[in-house]
Amino acid sequence: MPLIEVHLIENVFDSAQKKQIIEKLTDAMVSIEGENMRGVTWVKISEVTSGEWGIGGQPLTTEAVKALAAGMKAA
């Protein structure tokens, strides 16, 4: 059975957004595997503590992700 794992930095997405992520990723997978697989398609969201996810040797924080989403350069 398909399992889609999503890792996010904590406090970037609210509950409604995470629900939407689950729904849309499930829909995407079902569009490939067929509707009969919807009930056994899992989506797991894990949140990583702010500053404990590194990119390019630098820790990424909740604030930096929110700045990127707003179109600003992350510090």
Secondary structure, 3 states (H helix, E strand, C coil): CCEEEEEEECCCCCHHHHHHHHHHHHHHHHHHHCHHHHHHCEEEEEEECCCCEEECCEEECHHHHHHHHCCCCCC
